[in-house]
Amino acid sequence: MSDLNDSQQRIVDTTEGIVVVDAGPGTGKTATVTERCIRILQKNIEGKDVIMMTFTNNAAEEMRQRIAKKIAEKKAEQERIIDTLDKKDIVDYDLILRKSREMMVCTFDSFCMTVLSQYPAPASKELGLSSVLSHHASVSTNDALNHLYFCKFLNEYLAENDLGEFAPIFSSDPKSLQAIIERLLSICVIPTKNIWFWRDGILVDDDGGKTEIDHLSGCRELLRDELLKKDLSYLRKNVDTLPPEYRKSDDKDAPAEDETYVKSSLVENALTDSQQKKLIDAIHDLMFAYIDRCVKDNHLTFSLIKCLALVTLYKLRTPDSDSIYDEIQSESFKFKYVTVDEFQDTNPADMSITLMILDLYKDSYNLCVVGDWKQGIYEFRNTDIRNLMFFDHNVQQILYHLKKAIKHPSLLETCGNKLPLDINYRSSSLIIRCSFHSLIIDCGENKHTYEEADIHKIVASDANTVLEENTSFERIQCNNKDEQIRAVLSSVMGYVRGGKYQVWGADKDGNMVLRKPEYSDIAVLCRTNPECRAVKTACDEFGIPSYINGDQEVMNTPEAKMLLAWLRFVENQADPVGYIPIMAAMGISAYDIRTKYRPSKKTGGALPDQIVRIRKDLVKKKSRIINLVSSIFAVCGYDNDITQTILSEIASMHRNNLLTISDIIKIIEYDIDEESDYNVDSIPEDNVITIQTLHKSKGLEYPIVIIPYVNKKGSKFPLNQGDRINYVLNDLAGLRCKKIVEGDGNNFWNLENWRTYVANKYKPDSYNEERRLLFVGISRAKQYVTMIAHEPSDFFTDFDSVEGTEPILTFDPKAKIPNPKDENRKKTVEKPVIPPYKPRRIGISVHDILCFGECEPSEDSCNVRFSEDDRSSKGMERGIEVHLRAQRLSEGGSVAADDYLDYPELKNVEAVLANLPDTDPGLRKSEIPCFLPIATEKHSNRKVTLRGIIDMLYVDRDVIEIHDWKTDVSDRFREEYMVQLSIYAYAAKGFFEMQSGKERKITCVIDWLNPKNPAFPRTEFEPVPMERIISRVDDYLDFKDLDSSTVEEEYLDDDSD
């Protein structure tokens, strides 16, 4: 017997045609989609004919597991009653399970990468790019790294091209330029070598019929009509660059003006923007060059892979006369049944890809899109909730471009079997009413724009009678901002210790009962990350167990900022942004820093001896970024989830990009400025409150939700940040720049472009997403919601009209808050027996035991390195660039033609690769971390692991070769390099023999890439004796024992063997 309600059953039964599911919070969306998928797999189709797409790997994996679990449950239920079933009614669930494993459940990004890995050439050919994407291309997921890459590209592009007035605009704000490129790609505005792949954009319904809008130029007529409806008086008073004839005078004696005429003239003048066409052309050329460089370097972003996959699919679907793709290939990546979850988070590129993968089956296209536009909270990621709200209309817009790529577009022209889910199983009626009311709150003059018909209301399940009797919506107003945190603590303890509240949850035996709330029943949802950190700090100080769930701004933490200070100090000892925070953290007063310590640019001056000694040791590790970062954290005494996250992220970035200290500094500063989030892998205790941002709470549920900082000033909600980039892009205004360059021939200034400010008065309501964010926050709650503010915004005060809400309460700062520590007092227990201390394993970098320079019996005998410039004719920066390109070549990729001119060593890299026993790139691995455990008799009480990175490892059935790229002009450090490669060889030998049980011949090769080196082109040798390596380790440990001022070693887990 089905446990689905009527609305769910309709969706499960409707497997053919186009289905649009409006799935409100708590309505059983996942269960319904799972049942529908199993119903489809029972048809006479193969598993590979079905695809389900979503937006996160976690969501895709959860869907796979739910489908497999549900199939197993259905099989078990059938076996229980199989004797009562007719043979025709018995379902082969084993077959369905096999089909489910064959079906594609993936994210949009992974699907696009699959398309590009199978067909890397069509997009390059269609767009006119100079290179073909490598099969080994990967996505760069780090925003800071992508920005660093874009800045390097932009600097080179501006140096080689004359952009006239746009050069200072582009160079002064690369973040805005990169952001507008990402937006253009998200709406499928893609440049080819000479024109745009798609540009003439969309059709809109006008009073006179259909009107065509250009994505980039906009639509002048419709924009004029909209602007004339707007109030421009504020703009006329406050935009300094507005021509005098349009400025509104405050002089009461000024002659009266014809406001209608002035407004009409102002709008007409604003629309005549001669800069717009030049801007579009400049953006086109820069975008094309950027995409060409990304493809050449195999550096892909999420938006870029979607566009390249879109072009690839379009090219496969529309082969021309000289196409190399046959009919079978043109039908690849087509599916008879397509399901897309979280459709409110799609953009036009996602919509286009979705339509192009539909395969005609039984005279129809079978597509099910599922989502809730009310939970569309990612416009800052260029998503478009209109794809779900107005699905039919947006499909027609996309078909305007795709008619050639879809065999029967007429079957998509009449879409829209809209099937909503309308019963909420999560929340009480009060919580549901309040969440829906949040969508229609007016914020002062900013009115909501939702039509009643757009909002499909849901109702609470009749089975939720317990929730209906135990629910409340409370608001607490504080007297000042400092009281807000105390009010949060008071609310938490009131729920846990007040005795007034009961939650419907599982007891210790797993039975659902009404019980006293616990800390784990409570979530504090904040608008921003800093607010989350403030709540977390207060909870820690007061003793309330808590943890921050979800991504955090780890680069905005004290740990990251101290790391930044030390990196700047290591890079430049005279940098006050480096040494001042360091001295302040050591407890030196601001007065002493200002008066006693004024470091000289050359000598470091009067800096404290302790800081100078630490810096001297850290400088030795400049070329080993990960070791340097971990050493800085050791100096500062930091070892927590935040530092582990920072180390992990920097290691990942460095492994793929060979970053310098300067690059790491730029990345941290970018992340601080952009408030970038990183996933912090922390394991909370069993009974703790959850603290997270409203954005991160989406998809979760809690019995109790507390939403603080609902203010109109200071920590605000709604938060109207506006559009912080220097460009405007919307349907009617098109693409425009907020800046304009003016000058007198000698001096130039970036001024506000008043025409763009006028045109930008037509823009969507910036508060609607904030309303949806409040909807998400309230709808996370099952029973109780508490909102807290000290200067309440409309989001706080507007709930008086909602039936069942409590009157606003005033917080009493004198009221005593129950002490959480009282409940943790326990009886005295016997003193535990502590096991003997287990020595930790010391991790030592291979380079630490090498001697670069004159090795004398001094304290520096085995720990001194000459600078990188001493070892390479071009220095460290050049060596990194050569290594980066050598890595790309060894992985089977390609480099730019200009690179061979800039780095002639690459020809020698190719010669090395060509002379390997087998030239298959699959047998080569680049930048491989390796670890070699060492046991010494002299230091038998200390466990040591040597660690390093192999430049290139070649492995086949019989041979292992260790290769290291060297750009030195001399071979004076050859003996040291032989020790280095021998360590790598012993590590590789042990690993592969343990893995396969087969002994292989192992050879070490120093590949000298500089022809001036007397040992050019290579030094081939067998690994040096292990005793020589052990002797070096002993010397290193002896030196470390003598020098107590050095930075302590990195300790590894004892299972590192």
ABEGO torsion letter per residue (X at the ends): XBABBAAAAAAAABABEBBBBBBBBGAGAAAAAAAAAAAAAABBBBAAABBBBBABAAAAAAAAAAAAAAAAAAAAAAAAAAAABBAAABBBAAAAAAAAAABBBBBAAAAAAAAAAABAAAAAAAAGBABBBBAABBBBABAAAAAAAAAAAAAAAAAABBAEAAAAAAAABAAAAAAAAAAAAAAGBBBBAABBABABBBBBBBAAEBBBBBAAAEBAAAAAAAAAABBAAAAAAABAABBAAABBBABAABBBBBAAAAAAAAAAAAABBAAAAAAAAAAAAAAAAAAAAAAAAGBBBAAAAAAAAAAAAAAAABBBAABABBAAAAABGBBABBBBBGAAABBAAAAAAAAAABBBBGGBBBBBBBEBAAABAAAAAGBBAAAAABAAAAAAAAAAAAAAABABAAAAABBGBBBBBABBAABBAAAAAAAAAAAABBBEABBBABBAAABBBBBBBAAAAAAAABBBBBBBBBABAAAAAAAAAAAAAAAAAAGABBBBBBBAAGBBBBBBBBAAABBBBBABAAAAAAAAAAAAAAGBBBBBBEBBBAAABAAAAAAAAAAAAAABAABAAAAAAAAAAAGBBAAAAAAABBBBAAAGEABBAAAAAAAAAAAAAAABAAAAAAAAAAAAGBBBAAAAAAAAAAAAAAAAAGBBAAAAAAAAAAAAAAGBBBBBBBBBBABBBBBBBAAAABGBBBABBBBBGBBABEBBOBBBAEBABABBBBAAAEBBBABBBBBAGABBBBBBBAAAAAAAABBBBAAAAAAAAAAAAAAABAABBBBBBABBBAAAAAAAABBGBBBBBBBBAABBBBBAAAAABBBBBBBBBBBBBBBBBBBBBAAAABBBEBBBBBAAAAABBBBAAAABAAEAAAAAAAAAAAAAAAAGBBBBAAAAAABAAAAAAAAAAAABABABAAABBBGBBBBBBBBBAABAABBBBBBBBBABBBBBAABBBBBBBBABABAAAAAAAAAAAAAAAAAAAAAAAAAAGBBBBBBBBBBBABAABAAOABBBBBBBBAAAAAAAAAAAAAAAAABAABBBBBBBBAAAX
